Amino acid sequence: MVIDGGVEVSQMERELARRMHKYDKKLLLVVNKSDKKQSNDSIEKLGITEKYTVSSTTKQGISELREIIFSHF
């Protein structure tokens, strides 16, 4: 699941996370805009423990995320 770390988590994102938890599969949370350095406590409430922060602007965290994704295949 990919979310925008620069804004509060939306109701739709909370609902999507809730529904995905029902499948009892491994969930990865990708938080974009990590370069903004904003505190977003609502992200923790999604209940997804495996979280990766990236910045599509500065490319921070992209190569690490790619390695994680490819390791699952």
Summary of the structure (lengths in Angstrom):
residues: 73
radius of gyration: 12.4
end to end distance: 17.1
largest distance: 34.3
contacts: 174
relative contact order: 0.23
helix: 41%
strand: 16%
